[in-house]
Amino acid sequence: MKRLLFLVLVAPFLLAALPTYRPIQTCYSPSYYYPPSCHWMSALSVMGDSLELEDGAVWKTDQRALSDIFYWTSSDPLVLTQNQEWFSTFQYRLINLNTGGGVPVNLFLGPVLANSHAKFLSHFDFQQGVAFLTDGTRWEICPRDYSKFYQWILDDCILIGSNSGWESTYDCILINSNMNHFVRARQY
């Protein structure tokens, strides 16, 4: 009995002397998200003359940039933008955000219709200059591009890119793969 009483009296002091348990703090990096203008390469032709993006769109590449493309991986984020090179026959430029390299491209085949990454024009308001895509995004079209926007029809396949040209307040471009032209836009 004396031992039990002794343990009851001494136990709090013994427990206080034990090291306290502290869970190991792990350092998790935050999740990344990319803007809607980012794409990923899903396939590269053996010759390097074309590549396919995640939505199934096939882009013809400039043969002079083959050495850059072969080092790209499927996890590299890619951005479509206007090609600013003078005297080039390529309308767009595909830029690898990891390497900083870019290659001039032209749209060869539009996205695959059954692909879950493909986006389509679901409805529009020509008077307000607003386009709605099937992914739920809404886009305000640059007034200078209304003449192109008025040619669009429902279910046109739309690719999203980044605006590197004039009208910098409109930070994206919407590429209509059916018409093979783009309008400058901003998401809201």
CORJO-V471316 format. One record per residue. N is the residue number from 0. RES is the residue in one letter. PSI is psi in whole degrees, -180 to 180 (none if undefined). D_FIRST is the distance of its C-alpha to the first C-alpha in Angstrom with 2 decimals. Layout:
n->N res->RES psi->PSI d_first->D_FIRST
n->N res->RES psi->PSI d_first->D_FIRST
This chain:
n->0 res->M psi->-39 d_first->0.00
n->1 res->K psi->-36 d_first->3.77
n->2 res->R psi->-40 d_first->5.33
n->3 res->L psi->-45 d_first->5.12
n->4 res->L psi->-39 d_first->6.26
n->5 res->F psi->-45 d_first->8.49
n->6 res->L psi->-38 d_first->9.90
n->7 res->V psi->-39 d_first->10.67
n->8 res->L psi->-35 d_first->12.43
n->9 res->V psi->-23 d_first->14.16
n->10 res->A psi->-45 d_first->15.10
n->11 res->P psi->-37 d_first->18.14
n->12 res->F psi->-37 d_first->19.51
n->13 res->L psi->-41 d_first->19.23
n->14 res->L psi->-36 d_first->20.94
n->15 res->A psi->-28 d_first->23.58
n->16 res->A psi->-20 d_first->24.43
n->17 res->L psi->146 d_first->25.24
n->18 res->P psi->142 d_first->28.91
n->19 res->T psi->149 d_first->29.85
n->20 res->Y psi->126 d_first->31.70
n->21 res->R psi->123 d_first->35.36
n->22 res->P psi->146 d_first->37.72
n->23 res->I psi->128 d_first->40.75
n->24 res->Q psi->122 d_first->43.73
n->25 res->T psi->146 d_first->46.70
n->26 res->C psi->105 d_first->50.16
n->27 res->Y psi->134 d_first->52.23
n->28 res->S psi->151 d_first->55.89
n->29 res->P psi->157 d_first->57.35
n->30 res->S psi->147 d_first->59.32
n->31 res->Y psi->149 d_first->63.04
n->32 res->Y psi->152 d_first->65.74
n->33 res->Y psi->152 d_first->69.43
n->34 res->P psi->164 d_first->72.29
n->35 res->P psi->-13 d_first->74.39
n->36 res->S psi->-1 d_first->77.08
n->37 res->C psi->144 d_first->74.98
n->38 res->H psi->171 d_first->75.77
n->39 res->W psi->145 d_first->74.76
n->40 res->M psi->127 d_first->76.96
n->41 res->S psi->-21 d_first->76.42
n->42 res->A psi->151 d_first->79.27
n->43 res->L psi->133 d_first->81.84
n->44 res->S psi->154 d_first->85.13
n->45 res->V psi->-36 d_first->85.76
n->46 res->M psi->-13 d_first->88.67
n->47 res->G psi->11 d_first->86.76
n->48 res->D psi->-6 d_first->89.52
n->49 res->S psi->157 d_first->87.28
n->50 res->L psi->156 d_first->83.66
n->51 res->E psi->137 d_first->81.78
n->52 res->L psi->175 d_first->79.23
n->53 res->E psi->-23 d_first->76.21
n->54 res->D psi->0 d_first->78.34
n->55 res->G psi->-5 d_first->80.89
n->56 res->A psi->137 d_first->83.57
n->57 res->V psi->131 d_first->85.61
n->58 res->W psi->128 d_first->86.99
n->59 res->K psi->137 d_first->89.84
n->60 res->T psi->158 d_first->89.13
n->61 res->D psi->126 d_first->91.42
n->62 res->Q psi->-23 d_first->92.14
n->63 res->R psi->-11 d_first->92.09
n->64 res->A psi->19 d_first->88.33
n->65 res->L psi->-37 d_first->87.26
n->66 res->S psi->-31 d_first->85.45
n->67 res->D psi->-45 d_first->83.02
n->68 res->I psi->-37 d_first->82.24
n->69 res->F psi->-15 d_first->81.23
n->70 res->Y psi->-3 d_first->78.26
n->71 res->W psi->149 d_first->76.93
n->72 res->T psi->167 d_first->73.90
n->73 res->S psi->-14 d_first->73.00
n->74 res->S psi->-2 d_first->70.10
n->75 res->D psi->127 d_first->72.41
n->76 res->P psi->134 d_first->73.06
n->77 res->L psi->145 d_first->76.81
n->78 res->V psi->131 d_first->78.84
n->79 res->L psi->136 d_first->82.33
n->80 res->T psi->176 d_first->84.69
n->81 res->Q psi->148 d_first->88.42
n->82 res->N psi->121 d_first->90.22
n->83 res->Q psi->3 d_first->91.70
n->84 res->E psi->136 d_first->93.78
n->85 res->W psi->146 d_first->97.51
n->86 res->F psi->28 d_first->99.85
n->87 res->S psi->146 d_first->97.04
n->88 res->T psi->2 d_first->97.47
n->89 res->F psi->130 d_first->93.74
n->90 res->Q psi->-31 d_first->92.65
n->91 res->Y psi->170 d_first->88.91
n->92 res->R psi->135 d_first->86.53
n->93 res->L psi->119 d_first->83.14
n->94 res->I psi->130 d_first->80.80
n->95 res->N psi->116 d_first->77.66
n->96 res->L psi->-24 d_first->75.06
n->97 res->N psi->-41 d_first->73.07
n->98 res->T psi->-21 d_first->76.06
n->99 res->G psi->-7 d_first->78.35
n->100 res->G psi->157 d_first->81.20
n->101 res->G psi->161 d_first->83.45
n->102 res->V psi->134 d_first->86.12
n->103 res->P psi->139 d_first->89.03
n->104 res->V psi->158 d_first->88.88
n->105 res->N psi->143 d_first->90.86
n->106 res->L psi->126 d_first->89.58
n->107 res->F psi->-51 d_first->90.83
n->108 res->L psi->135 d_first->88.97
n->109 res->G psi->171 d_first->86.99
n->110 res->P psi->156 d_first->83.41
n->111 res->V psi->129 d_first->82.67
n->112 res->L psi->-36 d_first->82.76
n->113 res->A psi->4 d_first->79.81
n->114 res->N psi->137 d_first->77.60
n->115 res->S psi->-17 d_first->74.55
n->116 res->H psi->-10 d_first->75.24
n->117 res->A psi->142 d_first->78.81
n->118 res->K psi->145 d_first->79.55
n->119 res->F psi->157 d_first->82.42
n->120 res->L psi->111 d_first->84.19
n->121 res->S psi->-39 d_first->82.86
n->122 res->H psi->171 d_first->84.92
n->123 res->F psi->162 d_first->86.65
n->124 res->D psi->100 d_first->88.25
n->125 res->F psi->-34 d_first->91.46
n->126 res->Q psi->-36 d_first->92.17
n->127 res->Q psi->-13 d_first->88.83
n->128 res->G psi->47 d_first->88.78
n->129 res->V psi->135 d_first->85.40
n->130 res->A psi->139 d_first->84.36
n->131 res->F psi->129 d_first->81.37
n->132 res->L psi->164 d_first->79.97
n->133 res->T psi->-15 d_first->78.13
n->134 res->D psi->4 d_first->74.90
n->135 res->G psi->1 d_first->74.81
n->136 res->T psi->151 d_first->76.05
n->137 res->R psi->139 d_first->78.82
n->138 res->W psi->129 d_first->81.32
n->139 res->E psi->126 d_first->83.82
n->140 res->I psi->141 d_first->87.01
n->141 res->C psi->129 d_first->89.00
n->142 res->P psi->-29 d_first->92.18
n->143 res->R psi->-15 d_first->94.33
n->144 res->D psi->11 d_first->93.23
n->145 res->Y psi->-36 d_first->94.01
n->146 res->S psi->-36 d_first->97.16
n->147 res->K psi->-41 d_first->95.06
n->148 res->F psi->-35 d_first->92.34
n->149 res->Y psi->-17 d_first->94.97
n->150 res->Q psi->-11 d_first->95.77
n->151 res->W psi->150 d_first->92.27
n->152 res->I psi->165 d_first->91.63
n->153 res->L psi->146 d_first->88.56
n->154 res->D psi->13 d_first->86.54
n->155 res->D psi->141 d_first->87.87
n->156 res->C psi->130 d_first->85.36
n->157 res->I psi->131 d_first->84.00
n->158 res->L psi->143 d_first->82.47
n->159 res->I psi->133 d_first->80.76
n->160 res->G psi->-176 d_first->81.53
n->161 res->S psi->136 d_first->81.36
n->162 res->N psi->120 d_first->84.35
n->163 res->S psi->12 d_first->85.61
n->164 res->G psi->-146 d_first->88.96
n->165 res->W psi->169 d_first->90.41
n->166 res->E psi->61 d_first->88.71
n->167 res->S psi->-14 d_first->85.36
n->168 res->T psi->-20 d_first->83.85
n->169 res->Y psi->96 d_first->83.94
n->170 res->D psi->-9 d_first->81.42
n->171 res->C psi->165 d_first->81.78
n->172 res->I psi->142 d_first->84.59
n->173 res->L psi->115 d_first->84.77
n->174 res->I psi->118 d_first->86.77
n->175 res->N psi->108 d_first->88.53
n->176 res->S psi->-22 d_first->88.78
n->177 res->N psi->-36 d_first->91.45
n->178 res->M psi->-16 d_first->93.74
n->179 res->N psi->46 d_first->92.56
n->180 res->H psi->173 d_first->92.46
n->181 res->F psi->159 d_first->89.82
n->182 res->V psi->150 d_first->89.27
n->183 res->R psi->141 d_first->87.18
n->184 res->A psi->166 d_first->84.31
n->185 res->R psi->143 d_first->81.05
n->186 res->Q psi->142 d_first->78.08
n->187 res->Y psi->none d_first->76.87
